[in-house]
Amino acid sequence: MNGAGGEPAPGGTVTTMTADNGEPTAAPGPASDDEQLSYEQARDELIQVVQRLEAGGTTLEESLSLWERGEALARICQTRLEGARARLDAASGRPEGRTEDS
């Protein structure tokens, strides 16, 4: 069974919290699910998280969960962008991380 309030249960799953309007809030899921997110999926979810935080009306616990989820999504986006940069550098024969200007 899932833990209450977004806390992981012994099996590692997380309960999805709902806002006062009944809509699910973003709660961290298993890390393996995050590894499957594309850049676009992570970016889109991050946008939703930011919008929820900016809109307010969430409890402190919900806000903290949203913030943590946003941080995780931002890391995923950064990792995907770094991977894309490395692929472009490899394809163009440039040393990793260097641009034509540097």
Secondary structure, 3 states (H helix, E strand, C coil): CCCHHHCCCCCCCCCCCECCCCCECCCCCCHHHHHCCCHHHHHHHHHHHHHHHHHCCCCHHHHHHHHHHHHHHHHHHHHHHHHHHHHHHHHHCCCCCCCCCC
